[in-house]
Amino acid sequence: METSQRDDQQRAAARRRKELLEAADRVVLRDGPGASMNAIAAEAGITKPILYRHFGDKGGLYRALAARHTDALLDGLRAALDAPAHRRDRVEATLDTYLVAIEARPQVYRFLMHPADSDESQTGEQGFDVGRHSAPLLRRMGEELAQVIAERVDLGPDGEQLARVWGHGIVGMMHAAGDWWLRERPCSRDELVHSLADLLWGRLAAAGDRMGGPGF
């Protein structure tokens, strides 16, 4: 009986946490980096102390939202890499998947990657150290992409280390180029994807495939 009751409580807590994250998402979509705990609590119909009880502070809420959106993005990147297409097409599809995600929800992107842009005078809350909060997201994406590369491309005896270098390097390139593109819009998304794929199309194009065929 006690175990059943505990399971029910855990399921209820998980549902409540999901509801609060969905409320936070709505505020972030509206306010971007300026999303405040007060606004999120109001959107969820609770008081700020209750929100703190679930997430600790704005940093805890940030990390929960980051995990939620990073999981969805990584699923999209894996799907693009696993699509039945030639390697160049897969590379372009992967780059495009990332850019589509940040273009579709720029306020969420800015909240996750540029939280220090928030106006403290409006929110009444301390701003973020952007590097402290965004770096773990980029590291996670780099490690995930490295694993995908190592599984799909034969890079020789030092393949695991090289895959990690490439994984983090590609994520860094996508982030830097995507950030610049989202702010300035100097070209179309298709043009950016093609140009970045050209940059990658060196040793990657010549690397052997473990699985054979068009590969990657």
C-alpha positions in Angstrom: 0.0 0.0 0.0 2.8 2.4 0.9 4.6 1.6 -2.3 1.5 2.2 -4.4 0.9 5.5 -2.6 4.5 6.6 -3.2 4.2 5.7 -6.9 1.0 7.8 -7.1 2.7 10.7 -5.5 5.7 10.5 -7.8 3.4 10.3 -10.9 1.4 13.4 -9.6 4.7 15.3 -9.0 5.9 14.4 -12.5 2.6 15.6 -14.0 2.8 18.8 -12.0 6.4 19.4 -13.0 5.4 18.9 -16.7 2.6 21.4 -16.3 4.9 24.0 -14.8 7.5 23.5 -17.6 4.7 24.0 -20.1 3.7 27.2 -18.4 7.3 28.3 -18.4 7.6 27.6 -22.1 4.6 29.8 -22.8 6.2 32.7 -20.9 9.6 32.2 -22.5 8.0 32.2 -26.0 6.4 35.5 -25.1 9.2 37.2 -23.1 12.4 35.5 -24.2 15.5 36.0 -21.9 13.4 38.4 -19.9 11.1 35.6 -18.6 10.8 36.0 -14.9 9.9 33.6 -12.1 7.0 36.0 -11.2 5.6 35.8 -14.7 6.0 32.0 -14.8 4.4 31.5 -11.5 1.5 33.7 -12.6 1.1 31.8 -15.8 1.0 28.5 -13.8 -1.5 30.0 -11.3 0.8 29.5 -8.3 2.9 31.6 -6.1 6.6 32.1 -6.6 7.6 30.1 -3.5 5.8 27.1 -4.8 7.7 27.4 -8.1 10.9 27.6 -6.1 9.9 24.5 -4.3 9.8 22.6 -7.5 12.9 24.0 -9.2 15.0 25.7 -6.5 15.6 28.9 -8.3 15.6 30.3 -11.8 18.8 28.4 -12.6 17.0 25.1 -11.7 14.1 26.0 -13.9 16.5 27.0 -16.7 18.2 23.6 -16.5 14.9 21.7 -16.6 13.8 23.7 -19.7 17.2 23.2 -21.3 17.0 19.5 -20.9 13.4 19.5 -22.3 14.4 21.4 -25.5 17.8 19.8 -25.9 16.2 16.3 -25.8 13.8 17.3 -28.6 16.6 18.9 -30.7 18.8 15.8 -30.3 16.0 13.6 -31.5 15.7 15.7 -34.6 19.4 15.7 -35.3 19.5 11.9 -34.9 16.6 11.5 -37.3 18.3 13.7 -39.9 21.6 11.7 -39.6 19.7 8.4 -39.9 17.6 9.3 -42.9 18.0 7.1 -46.0 20.0 9.5 -48.0 23.6 10.2 -49.3 26.1 11.6 -46.8 26.1 15.1 -48.1 22.3 15.2 -47.9 22.4 14.0 -44.3 25.0 16.6 -43.4 22.8 19.3 -44.9 19.7 17.9 -43.2 21.4 17.9 -39.8 22.6 21.5 -40.2 19.1 22.5 -41.4 17.4 20.7 -38.4 19.4 22.8 -36.0 18.7 26.1 -37.8 15.0 25.3 -38.2 14.8 24.7 -34.5 16.3 28.1 -33.5 14.5 29.9 -36.2 11.1 28.5 -35.2 11.5 29.4 -31.5 14.0 32.3 -31.3 12.8 33.4 -27.9 13.4 30.0 -26.5 16.9 29.9 -28.1 17.7 33.3 -26.6 16.5 32.3 -23.2 18.7 29.2 -23.3 21.8 30.6 -25.0 21.6 34.3 -24.0 19.9 34.4 -20.6 22.2 37.4 -19.6 20.3 39.5 -22.1 17.4 39.7 -19.7 16.5 43.2 -18.3 17.2 42.9 -14.6 15.4 46.2 -14.0 12.2 44.7 -15.4 12.4 41.2 -13.9 13.9 42.2 -10.5 16.1 39.1 -10.7 19.8 38.6 -11.1 20.9 37.9 -14.6 22.7 34.7 -15.7 26.3 34.0 -16.4 25.6 32.9 -20.0 28.7 30.7 -20.3 28.0 28.9 -17.0 24.5 28.0 -18.2 24.8 27.5 -21.9 28.2 25.6 -22.0 26.7 22.4 -20.6 24.1 22.3 -23.3 26.7 22.6 -26.0 28.9 20.0 -24.4 26.1 17.6 -24.2 25.2 18.1 -27.9 28.9 17.7 -28.8 29.2 14.4 -27.0 25.9 13.1 -28.5 27.0 14.0 -32.0 30.4 12.5 -31.4 28.8 9.2 -30.5 26.7 9.3 -33.7 29.8 10.0 -35.8 31.8 7.2 -34.1 29.0 4.7 -34.7 28.5 5.6 -38.4 31.9 6.6 -39.8 35.1 4.6 -39.9 37.8 7.0 -38.7 40.5 4.5 -38.1 42.5 3.6 -35.0 42.0 7.0 -33.3 38.4 7.2 -34.4 36.8 7.7 -31.0 39.0 10.8 -30.1 38.6 12.2 -33.6 34.8 11.7 -33.4 34.8 13.7 -30.2 36.8 16.5 -31.8 34.5 16.6 -34.8 31.4 16.4 -32.7 32.3 19.3 -30.5 33.7 21.2 -33.4 30.6 20.8 -35.5 28.3 21.8 -32.6 30.5 24.9 -32.0 30.3 25.8 -35.7 26.5 25.3 -35.8 26.1 27.4 -32.6 28.3 30.3 -33.6 27.1 30.4 -37.2 23.5 30.0 -36.2 23.7 32.7 -33.6 25.2 35.2 -36.0 22.7 34.2 -38.7 19.7 34.5 -36.4 20.8 38.0 -35.3 21.8 39.4 -38.7 20.0 37.3 -41.3 22.8 38.0 -43.9 21.5 35.1 -46.2 18.8 32.6 -46.5 18.8 29.5 -44.3 19.4 27.3 -47.4 22.4 29.4 -48.3 23.9 29.1 -44.8 23.3 25.3 -44.8 25.0 24.8 -48.1 28.0 27.0 -47.1 28.5 25.2 -43.8 28.2 21.8 -45.5 30.9 22.9 -48.0 33.1 23.8 -45.0 32.6 20.3 -43.6 33.0 18.6 -46.9 36.7 17.8 -46.6 38.0 14.7 -44.8 34.5 13.8 -43.8 33.6 13.1 -47.5 36.6 10.8 -47.9 36.2 8.9 -44.6 35.2 5.2 -45.0 31.8 4.0 -43.9 31.5 1.0 -41.6 28.1 0.2 -43.0 29.0 0.8 -46.7 26.8 2.5 -49.2 26.1 6.2 -49.2 26.7 6.2 -45.5 26.8 8.3 -42.4 
